Amino acid sequence: MNVAEAKTVARRWVEEHAAGVPGYAGAYHSGSVNWLDDGDELSATSDVDVAVVVDGAPARPSPGKLLYRGVLIDGGFRPRDTLADADAVLAEYQLAPPFSRRCVIADPSGFLAGLQSAVSASFARRRWVERRCAQAADKVRRYLASVDETAPLHDQAMSWLFAAGVTTHVLLSAGLQNPTVRRRYVAVRDVLARYGMLEFHETLLSLLGCADMSASRAAHNLRALEEVFDATKAVIRSRFVFAGDITDAARPIAIDGARELIDRGDHREAVFWIAVTASRCQKVLDTDAPAELREQSAGAYLELLADLRIATPAAIERRARDVEALLPAACDVAQRIIDANAEVHA
């Protein structure tokens, strides 16, 4: 299925399943599909992100990931008031990029089209690009501040992983690219290569702890995760914000997507989402699983953390300081990208 066909399916899903929700005000594509050409083949390991805009607070939980007519839809709600001010959208590094492209799916009142026009016209202005880079850097600092040495190890690891991982978003924002989630390390490598700064990619991988990880070791960690993932999706009962990422529908992304990266030589770039998914599984198991299953999964998880050198609270604290120390250099590289980016204008 190509991208145009997948978008048609997403539009039909909106018409059949989203347009009737209370306060429905429209919908738009919020993810990486905006950066693909209509004729491109949509990978089986990709989903199509759909933001359903509603007036007021959503009256029901987000749909999450679901398979609809052969397309994996990742549906979520977006309050309309968060889109009311084009300048506020331009300042948000995760919110602005979709509106720099033709992202609108449905727009009964016309306000999304107006927002898209305003954001796309100013998206590459230097002040907004620099503002979004600074916001991404602030998000790194917030993740670092959330590392709590008294919390379960998986929670500490997750905070640290996202602190390290959002450094890529600082650079992707400078390159006017989508701050993608699972493939962020592949995307940032491409940006750095484009501006002759590929050596900094090795720095980012070292910060994550996987610069020297072999393909066989990455595959070993993925095989271990695959078993834990399947056990976790069978026992999950509690309402986790990421619950939709640990389901049968999400398995092609979490497991097959990582395997696809490993098979094509991007094994180091696959490690981030392997580690995030493993940490999420441990959080679910810690809450919902019987003790025997928790114990069975703990060994493989600790092996993965040891590979990344974050297997203890003391190690995570040290590595948090590493992220903090590297952040100014990442911001400097981002500024160099902005200065060299011919698309950025006054």
C-alpha positions in Angstrom: 0.0 0.0 0.0 1.4 3.4 -0.9 1.1 6.6 1.3 -1.8 8.1 -0.7 -3.8 4.9 -0.2 -3.0 4.8 3.5 -4.1 8.4 3.9 -7.4 7.6 2.2 -7.9 4.8 4.7 -7.0 7.2 7.6 -9.6 9.6 6.3 -12.2 6.9 6.2 -11.4 6.0 9.7 -11.9 9.6 10.8 -15.2 9.8 9.0 -16.5 6.5 10.5 -15.0 6.5 14.0 -13.8 10.0 15.0 -16.3 12.4 13.5 -18.9 11.4 15.9 -17.0 12.0 19.1 -18.2 14.8 21.4 -16.7 18.2 20.4 -15.2 16.9 17.1 -13.6 19.8 15.2 -11.4 18.1 12.6 -8.3 15.9 12.2 -4.8 16.0 10.9 -1.8 13.7 10.3 0.6 14.3 13.2 3.6 12.1 12.4 6.2 10.9 9.9 3.7 10.2 7.1 3.8 14.0 6.4 7.4 13.6 5.3 6.6 10.9 2.7 5.5 11.3 -0.9 2.1 10.0 -1.8 3.7 7.4 -4.1 6.0 6.0 -1.5 5.4 2.6 -0.2 4.2 2.6 3.4 6.4 0.2 5.4 4.6 -2.6 7.2 6.5 -1.4 10.3 5.1 2.1 10.2 1.9 3.5 11.5 -0.2 6.5 10.4 -0.6 9.1 13.2 -4.0 10.8 13.4 -4.7 13.7 15.7 -8.5 14.2 16.3 -9.2 17.7 17.3 -11.9 18.2 19.9 -13.4 21.2 21.7 -12.7 21.0 25.4 -11.2 18.0 27.2 -11.5 14.6 25.4 -14.6 12.8 26.6 -13.0 9.3 26.2 -9.5 7.8 26.2 -7.4 8.1 23.0 -8.0 5.3 20.5 -4.3 4.4 20.4 -2.9 1.9 17.9 -5.5 -0.1 15.9 -5.5 -2.0 12.7 -8.1 -0.6 10.3 -8.5 -1.8 6.7 -4.9 -2.9 6.6 -3.4 0.3 8.0 -2.1 0.7 11.5 -3.7 3.9 12.8 -2.3 5.6 15.9 -5.2 7.8 17.0 -5.1 10.5 19.6 -7.0 13.5 20.7 -5.8 17.1 20.5 -7.7 19.9 22.4 -8.6 22.6 19.9 -7.4 25.4 22.3 -3.8 24.1 22.0 -4.0 25.0 18.3 -5.7 28.4 18.7 -2.5 30.5 18.4 -0.2 30.0 15.4 2.7 31.6 17.3 2.2 29.1 20.2 2.2 26.2 17.7 5.3 27.6 15.9 7.2 27.6 19.3 6.4 23.9 20.0 9.0 21.6 18.5 6.7 18.6 18.3 3.5 20.4 17.4 4.7 22.7 14.6 6.3 20.3 12.1 3.1 18.6 10.9 1.6 22.1 10.1 4.6 22.9 8.0 3.3 20.3 5.6 -0.1 19.5 4.1 -1.3 17.5 7.1 -5.1 18.3 7.3 -7.4 15.3 7.0 -10.8 16.9 7.9 -11.5 20.5 8.6 -15.3 21.2 9.0 -14.8 24.8 10.2 -11.7 25.7 8.2 -9.5 26.6 11.1 -7.0 23.9 10.5 -6.3 25.1 7.0 -5.8 28.6 8.3 -3.4 27.3 11.0 -1.5 25.2 8.4 -1.1 28.2 6.2 0.2 30.5 9.0 2.6 27.9 10.4 4.0 26.8 7.1 4.7 30.4 6.1 6.8 31.0 9.3 8.1 27.6 10.1 11.6 28.2 8.8 12.0 31.7 10.3 15.2 31.7 12.4 13.5 32.9 15.6 11.0 30.0 15.5 13.6 27.4 14.6 15.9 28.6 17.5 12.9 28.7 19.8 12.0 25.1 19.0 15.6 23.9 19.5 15.7 25.6 22.9 12.4 24.0 23.8 13.8 20.6 22.9 16.9 21.3 25.0 14.6 22.3 27.9 12.8 19.0 27.5 16.1 17.1 28.0 16.6 19.0 31.2 13.1 18.1 32.4 13.7 14.5 31.8 17.0 14.7 33.7 15.2 16.4 36.6 12.7 13.6 36.7 15.3 10.9 37.4 14.4 9.8 40.9 16.9 7.5 42.6 14.2 6.2 44.9 11.9 5.1 42.0 12.0 1.6 40.4 15.0 1.1 38.2 12.8 0.9 35.0 11.4 4.3 35.8 14.8 5.8 36.3 16.1 4.1 33.1 13.1 5.5 31.1 13.7 9.0 32.3 17.4 8.8 31.4 16.7 7.2 28.0 14.4 10.0 27.0 16.8 12.6 28.3 19.5 11.1 26.1 17.1 10.5 23.2 15.7 14.0 23.0 19.2 15.4 22.2 18.4 14.1 18.7 15.3 16.3 18.6 17.4 19.4 19.2 19.3 18.6 16.0 16.3 17.5 14.0 14.5 20.7 14.9 17.5 22.7 13.6 17.3 20.7 10.4 13.6 21.5 10.0 12.9 17.7 10.2 10.2 15.8 12.0 11.2 14.9 15.6 10.4 11.2 14.9 10.2 8.8 17.8 11.4 5.3 17.1 13.7 6.2 14.2 15.2 9.3 15.7 18.8 8.1 15.6 18.5 7.2 11.9 16.9 10.5 11.1 19.5 12.6 13.1 22.3 10.7 11.3 20.9 11.8 8.0 20.7 15.4 9.1 24.3 15.4 10.5 25.6 13.8 7.3 23.9 16.5 5.2 25.8 19.2 7.1 29.1 17.5 7.3 28.9 16.7 11.0 28.5 13.0 10.9 31.1 12.5 13.7 28.6 13.9 16.2 26.4 11.0 15.5 29.0 8.7 17.1 29.0 11.1 20.1 25.2 10.7 20.4 25.4 6.9 20.2 28.2 6.9 22.8 26.0 9.0 25.1 23.2 6.4 24.6 25.8 3.6 25.4 25.5 1.7 22.2 28.3 3.1 19.9 30.2 -0.2 20.3 27.3 -2.6 20.4 27.5 -5.3 17.7 24.6 -6.3 15.5 24.6 -9.8 17.1 24.3 -8.2 20.6 21.5 -5.9 19.5 19.7 -8.9 18.0 20.2 -10.8 21.2 18.5 -8.0 23.2 15.7 -7.8 20.7 15.0 -11.6 20.9 14.9 -11.3 24.7 12.5 -8.3 24.4 10.3 -10.2 22.0 9.6 -12.9 24.6 9.0 -10.3 27.3 6.8 -8.2 25.0 4.5 -11.1 24.2 4.3 -12.0 27.9 3.6 -8.4 28.8 0.8 -7.8 26.3 -1.0 -10.9 27.7 -1.1 -9.5 31.3 -1.4 -5.8 31.0 -4.5 -4.6 32.8 -3.7 -1.1 34.2 -4.1 2.1 32.3 -0.6 3.1 31.3 -0.2 6.1 28.9 1.9 3.9 26.6 -0.4 0.8 26.9 -1.3 1.1 23.2 2.4 0.4 22.3 2.3 -3.0 24.0 -0.4 -4.8 22.0 -0.7 -7.1 19.1 -1.5 -4.2 16.8 1.7 -2.4 17.9 4.0 -5.4 17.7 5.0 -4.7 14.0 6.5 -1.4 15.2 8.0 -2.4 18.5 9.5 -5.7 17.4 9.5 -6.0 13.6 10.5 -2.4 13.2 13.6 -2.9 15.4 14.4 -6.1 13.5 14.2 -4.3 10.2 16.7 -1.7 11.4 19.1 -4.4 12.7 18.8 -6.4 9.5 19.8 -3.4 7.4 22.8 -2.5 9.5 21.2 0.2 11.7 21.5 -2.0 14.8 22.9 0.8 17.0 20.1 3.1 16.0 17.6 0.4 16.9 18.7 0.2 20.5 16.9 3.3 21.8 13.4 2.0 21.1 14.4 -1.5 22.2 15.4 -0.1 25.6 12.4 2.1 25.9 10.0 -0.7 25.1 11.9 -3.1 27.5 11.6 -0.5 30.2 7.9 -0.1 29.6 7.4 -3.8 29.7 9.1 -4.0 33.0 6.8 -1.2 34.4 3.8 -3.2 33.3 5.1 -6.4 34.7 6.0 -4.7 38.0 2.3 -3.6 38.3 0.3 -6.3 36.7 2.3 -9.6 36.5 2.7 -12.4 39.0 6.0 -12.6 40.8 7.2 -15.5 38.7 6.9 -13.7 35.5 8.5 -10.6 36.9 11.5 -12.6 38.0 11.8 -14.4 34.6 12.0 -11.1 32.7 14.3 -9.3 35.1 17.5 -11.0 34.0 17.2 -10.1 30.4 16.3 -6.5 31.3 19.3 -6.1 33.5 21.5 -7.5 30.7 20.3 -4.8 28.4 20.8 -2.1 31.0 24.3 -3.4 31.6 25.0 -3.2 27.9 24.1 0.5 28.1 26.0 1.0 31.4 22.8 2.1 33.3 22.2 -1.1 35.4 22.2 0.6 38.8 20.8 3.9 40.2 24.4 5.1 40.7 25.2 4.4 37.1 22.1 6.2 35.9 23.1 9.2 38.0 26.5 9.3 36.4 25.1 8.9 32.9 22.6 11.7 33.6 25.5 14.0 34.3 27.0 12.9 30.9 23.8 14.0 29.2 23.8 17.3 31.0 27.5 17.9 30.1 26.8 17.1 26.4 23.7 19.2 26.0 25.6 22.5 25.3 27.6 20.8 22.5 24.4 19.5 21.0 22.9 23.0 21.1 26.1 24.4 19.5 25.8 21.8 16.7 22.2 22.7 16.3 23.1 26.4 15.9 25.7 25.5 13.3 23.0 23.6 11.4 20.7 26.5 11.5 23.4 28.9 10.3 24.2 26.6 7.4 20.5 25.7 6.5 19.6 27.5 3.3 15.9 27.1 4.2 16.1 29.1 7.4 15.4 32.8 6.8 14.9 36.0 8.8 
